[in-house]
Amino acid sequence: MGEGVVEERIVKADPVEDPAGYQREMVALLGGQDPVDVLASTVATVRELTAGVPDEVLNRRPEPGEWSAFEVLGHIWDSEVAFSWRSRLVLAQERPTLTGYDQVAWAALARPGFDTLLDAFEAMRGPNLLMLAAVKDEDWQRVGLHTERGEVSLRLLVETTAGHDRAHLKQIEQTLAAVR
């Protein structure tokens, strides 16, 4: 994401420079809701927010350096790819290394259109939710070692991912309001 992005007004802490602050803010965005329920509602919320919105509007940036709604969805997709891999590592290995990724470089990768990308996100999120539904109580405390954030439990990984969804749903809402 570039300078002055809409999300920065929602989330203050930098995920690399202040990982503990970032994680606190992500968890706070849940407002006490179950993170798995939040994850389960994301696709429907994106569909509601973008229903009937023309591609021209979905692709419009509110300001130079800020992401369009389509680019925000692309970032949510990228995050789901990372979450899918990281959560499986934590569940299947002992204290695996969880690498960070360059979200700006990933955002520059080719993507299908908005509807196709949203369908792909839904197709990946569904199996991830099934996996989470099968997690045993004791496995929520399994940890991985994130290269930027240190030790991260599966529970915290799920909570921050759900909070991340919330932040970017708000960003999509704000972006669409700004570009219409």
N, C-alpha and C positions, 0 to 999 in steps of 0.2 A: 504494500500500500504506500502511496506517496505521502508527501507532506500535507498536513491539514485535512486528513481524511475524516469523514463523518464519524467513523467508529471512535476516533480519539475523543469526541465529546461524550461518548457513552462509557468508554473504558480509559482511565487515566494512566494506569501503570503499564510500562513497557514489558512484554513477556520475556525479553532477554535481559534487560538491565535491571528489572525489578520483578523477578519471577514469583516471589512470595506475594507481593502486592497484586500482581496480575491474577494469580490463583485466587486470592481473597475476593477480588472484584468479580471474577467469573462465578464463584460460588454464591456471592451475594445476589447476583442477577437471577438466581433460582428462586429467591423469595421463599425459601423453605419447601418448595415443591420437589417431589421425587425427580432426580435427574433423568432416570430412564423414561418417565412419563413425558418430560420435556423433550427428550430426544425423539420419542414416538410422535410428538405433535408437530415437529418442525416441517416436514414435507407438506402437510395440510395447511399450515400457516403460510408457507411460501406460495402455495397455490391460491389461497385466499387473497393474499396481498397483491398478486400479479394477475389475477383472473381478468381477462379482457384487455390487458395493457398491451398496446402494440409493441413489436420488437424495437421500433424506432425510439420509444420512450424507455424501454428496458435497457437499451444500449447507450442512453444519453448520460454523460457524466454531469454531476451537479456543479463541479468546478474542475479546472485543470488539476491533475494530480489526485483527484478523488475517483473512487470506483463507481461505475454504473451499477444498477441492480443486477444486471447480467454478470458483471465482474465479481460482485459480492457472492452470487450463487456459485461462481467458479471457485472462489476461495473456500466457501463452505464445502464444496465437493473435494477440493484438495485436502482440507482438514479431515474429512471423512476417510479419505485414503490413508492418511497418516494415523488416524485413530484406529482404523481397522487393523492395521499392521501392529501398532504399538500395543493395543489391548490383547491381541493374540500372543505377542511376545511375552507379555507379563503373565498371561495364564499358562503358557506352555513351557516357559524357561525360568530358571532361577536368576533373578536380578539381572535381566538383560539390559543392554545398552539401548536407549531410545533416542535416536538421532533427531536433531532439529532439522528444519528445512527452510530454505530461502523462499518466503511467500511471494516476494516480488518476482523472482525467477520462475516460480511455478505458475504465477498468474499470467506470464507471457507465453505459456505453452498453448498450442492450438486446442480449441474446444468446439464441440458441436453447438447447435443453436440452443436457445434457452429451454424450450420444452424437452428436447432430447436430453440435455444435461440434467434437468430436474428429474426426469424419468430414471436416468442412470443413478442419480443420488438416491432416489427412493429404492432402487434395486439393490444398492449397497447397504443402505441404512437398515433395511428389513432383516437381512441375515445377522447384522451386528446386534440388533435388538433381540433376536432369537438367542444369540450367544449369551447376551447379558442376562436374559431370563433364566438361563441354566447355570449361572454362576453360583457356586456353593458359598454359604455365609463366610467361611474362613478364607475363601479366595479373594474376597474384596480387599483384603489387606496385603495381598501379594504386591511386590514393588518392582519397578524398573528404574534404571538410572538414566534420567534424561540428561543429554549433553548440555543443555542450557538451564535446566530447572532443578537438577539434582534428583534425589530420591522421590519417586511419585508412585503412590499406591494406585491400584486399579480404581478404587472408589474416587480418589481425587482426579484421576484421568477422566472418568465418566462425568464427574461434576463440572470440571473445567470445560469439557467438550459441550455439555449441555448449556453452560453459561455462555460459551462462545457462540452457540446457536442463537441464544437470546440476544446477544449484542448485535449480531449480524442481521437478525430479523428486524430489530429496531433500525439498523442502518438501511436496510431495504425500504422500510416504511418512510424514513426521513428522506432518502434519495428520491423515491418516487414523488413525494410531496414537493421536493425542490425542483424537479425537472418537468413537471406537468404544466 
